[in-house]
């Protein structure tokens, strides 16, 4: 569970006060990290985020200056469910024209592009926005979500949610601002406390994208453009049915073997692609081979793909030396002649390159990593460090906020493997501590 808050529209001292209050009270939904998207008067988004609670976050000068300089604000309070608690994994995330935040957790991240490259499902979502678009991404979101994002190209703010996560918003009485939050009582309480007169608080309708154009300064907001969007649909899973064994008797599928196999339900595993074979009833399938043989009920548990187009794709992938990653469905497809197997659903399969990709353009992770390795870094007492040694020395993150070290940042070293990042050095309490020690 995370929390999202924000304001769109006429931005003066009152809006700033309300936003700060909302960000603090929203920490009830998550204290692991806090982050803000600020859209300035030139329609440019800026991001500041830290692995600290909202009150500590608002003590940073960068947070204060970002809030003061923005006319649209989107805030996020993280309760970590996937990925470590650090600045990198904190929201917001930026890819292409999209800068956004996510409340929720995906059950099956592998449906998104390049899912193996992302520790945090939320980051993968906005990367997917930039690769395949908003609508195609939403169709692949198997899990809980509320999403709020700014589109720099279109200069719009958008909301969307499914039935597993909430989001509420309201207009001010003069129609010049919109406030939004994950919980209605937060909006009502803070707006009333600050004396902001507002229209009724509305729940964002699930399965619809609400888009607000960036408002003209000092003018009323244009109403939301609302459109229905296609949501994720769980693939059809055929019901189990009895199968004839060689003796001619009918054997039930629900057996002790299936109960043992339940330990693998929902797991994602990597497989080598095997051969195309024929089953008991001459139906063709391609086998997926687990690196470690799995025994169920004294029998080898098999993994089979029956879908014809997917079989062809798998055999082509095998020729190229590719592996696959596949999610195990939540049922045993059958036990023919006493042999247990899982039927892998095509949409649960992701193809994996057998070898690492060559270093590409200057924006690729491999290129950035190569460039870092060629740089020289400075450690404790000015000691020159190679990248691998610098990375080892900074592995625990900032001693104050636990954020990972940024190779471009100026670090203040306390000891051989302890440092404070430049953002934390702005805090008075940190400077007092450094002066004493």
Secondary structure, 3 states (H helix, E strand, C coil): CCEEEEEEECCCHHHHHHHHHHHHHHHHHCCCEEEEEEECCCCCEEEEEECCCHHHHCCCHHHHHHHHHCCEEEEEEECCCCCCCCCCCCCCEEECCEEEEEECCECCHHHCCCHHHCCCHHHHHHHHHHHHCHHHHHCCCCECCEEEEEECCCCEEEEEECCCCCCEEEEECCCCEEEEECCHHHHHHHHHHCCCCECCCEECCCCEEEEEECCCCCCCCCCCEEEECCCCCCCCCCCCCCEECCCCCEECCCCHHHHHHHHHCCCEEEEEEEEEEECCCCCEEEEEEECCCCEECCEECEEEECCHHHHHHHHHHHHCCCEEEEECCCCCCEEECCEEEEECCHHHEEEECCCCCCCCCCCCHHHHHHHHHHCCEECHHHCEECHHHHHHHCCCCCCCCCCCCCCCCCCEEEECCEEECCCHHHCHHHHHHHHHC
